[in-house]
């Protein structure tokens, strides 16, 4: 939109050149030429804008697929984007209010055990980014009677997200501990201590 005004002025200047360079300046002719040029520019600009919008929508699936392929080739892309989303959301949350509950929720989010290499945490960070953006917009110029309600709603939402992160981390911790115990038991069964002891004794006899 910011390019429309300069483009219109250039368009109008070119269209008015014949009227302005005529031997005798006819203001009626100049006004008529300006009106025709303005109407034609509006038509061309509208058609071009619609065409650009349709082209963008048509190309969007291909662009998303290409971005997904790039992310699949680079395993660091997902975790890095998730980490950046959380950092940006925390910055946004820091500026939307100063109530005690909101500050506590923000601190809980910051202290949450984010494991950005886990796709579940990446999904959660995307939800956090959307929530922070929504409340950031809603709390830019709220009515005085609505600010407290919106800040309390933001605090509850951030607490829900922090709780989800904590629960996911606890679940993954239990899985990791279970895997470690299973592997330890497997090692014990595969390599019994008596086998090593007998081997050591045989070496001593020799």
N, C-alpha and C positions, 0 to 999 in steps of 0.2 A: 504493500500500500504506500510505503514511503517513497517508492519510485514513480508512483502515478502522477504526482504533481509536476516534477521536472519533465517527465515524458509528455504530459499534456501541454506544458508551456512551449516545449520544442515543437510539438505537433502544431500548436496554434500559430507560432511564429512563422513556420514554413507555409501554412495555409494562408496567412495574411500577407505574404510577400507580394503577390500580384496587386492586391488592393493598395498596399502601402507605396509601391513603386510606380503607380499610375501617374500620368502627367498631372491629373487633377484629383486631389483627395476627396473621395465621396464617402462621407460618414455613414450614409445609409447602406452603401455597398459593403463598407468595412464591417458594420454590425451584422449584416446578413451573412457575410463570409465567416465571421467569428461564430455565429450560431450554428451554421452548417458544420464547421470544423469541430465544434464542441460535441454536437450530436454524433458525428461520425466517430470521433475518438471514444465516446462512451460506448458505442456499439462494438467497436473493435476491442476495446479494453475488456468489456464484459465477456465477449466471445473467447478472447484469449485466456481470461481467468478461468472460465468454465472448462476450456480445453486442458489447461494446466492441471486443474483439480482432478479431472477424469484421468489424465495420464498418470498423475501421482498415485491415484487409487489403483490403477491397473498395474503399476510397477511395484506397489507396496508388497505384495506376496513374494515377488522375486527378490526384492531387497531384504525382506525378512529371512528368506531361505538362504540367501548369500551370507547374511550375518550369522545365521545359525551354523552354517558350514565352517565359517571362520572360527567361531567359538569352539566348535567340535575339534578343529585341528589344534587349537591352543587351549589346553586344559586349564591354563591360568586365567583365562578370560572370565569365566563364570565367578570364581572366587574373588577376583579383583573388582568386578562390577558389583558384586554383593557387598564387599567391604566399602566401596565408594558410596553405595546407596545408604548404608547405615550411617556413615559419617555425615553425608549430606542431610539425612533425616534428623540426626541429632542437632546439627546446626540450625535447621529450621525450627525444631522443637524448642531450642533455647531462646528463640525470639518471639514465641507466640503467647507467652504469659508468664506470670511470676507467682502463681498461687503455690501454697505449700505442697498440695497433692500433685500438681503438675511437675514441680521440681523433683519430688520424690520419684515419680514415674520416669522422668527423664534420666535420673541417676540409675534407676533400676535397669533401664534399657542399656545404658552405657556399660553397666557392670555385667550384663547378661553374657553367658558363655557362647558367643557367636562362633560357629564352626563353618566358615564360609566355603569350605570345600565340599560340604554336604548340600546336595540339591534341595533338601527340605529347608535348610536355613536360607538358601538363595531365594526360594519362594517367599519365605517369611520376610526377608529384607525388602523384597519388592512390595509386599503388603504394607510394611512400615513406611516405605517411601511414599506410597499413595496416601496413606493416612496423614503423614506429616504435611504433605502438600495440600491436602484438603483442609486440614485445620489451620494451616498457615494462611490460606486464602480466606477462610471464614472469619478468622480473628484479626484480619487487617483493619477493618472498620466496622466492628460489630456495634449494635445498639447497646447502650450501657446496661440495660436489663438482661441482655443475652450473654455478655462476656463471661460472667461467672459460670453460667450453665455450660457454655462451650468449652471453657477451660476444664471443668469437671469431666465432661464427656471425653475430651482429649486425654486427660489423665487416666480414665478407665480404659480407653482404647490402647494407650501405650503400655499400661500394666498387663492387659491381656496378651499383647505381643511379647512382652518380656517374659511372662509366665509360660507362653508357648515355647520360647527359646530355652528356658530352663528345663521344661519337661522333655524337650527333644534331646538336650544335652544329657539329662539323667538317663533317658532311655538308651542313648548311644553308649554311655559309660557302662551301663549294665551289660550291654551286648559285648563291649570290649573286654570287660572283666570275665564274662562267661567264655569268650573265645580264648583268653589267656589260660583260664583254668582247664579248658578242654585240651588245649595244646600241651599244657604241663602234664596232664594225665596221660595223654598219648605218648609223650616222651618216656614217662615212667614205665608204661606197659611195653613199649618197643625196646627200650634199653634197660632191662632190670638191673638193679644194683649188684645182684649176685653174679651176673655175667662178668662185670668188671672186676669184682673181687676175685673170682676164680682165675681170671686172666692175670691179675696182679700176682696171685699166689704161684701160678705156673711159671711166671717170669722169675720169681724169687728162687724157685727150686732149680731153675736152670742156671 
